[in-house]
Amino acid sequence: MRSLFLGFGRGLAGLCPGPSVAILPFGGWNGLLFLIAMLAGMVAAPVLRVRIDRLAAG
């Protein structure tokens, strides 16, 4: 399931994590927006995983 979302995000943005960091010095707001969204997803994923596991168990 994780790979599905990773592929979907890469397809929508046209960037993967490495190039999104490399594009930042070139001044594109698209790269910055993608990086912010990627970091937000990285923070939210563990929290959502715990909630989903609790709902499934309970």
Number of C-alpha atoms within 10 A of each C-alpha: 5 8 8 9 10 13 12 12 16 14 11 8 13 13 17 16 14 9 12 19 14 10 16 15 9 8 9 11 11 14 22 16 14 20 21 12 13 17 13 11 12 11 11 11 12 11 10 12 11 11 11 12 10 10 9 8 7 6
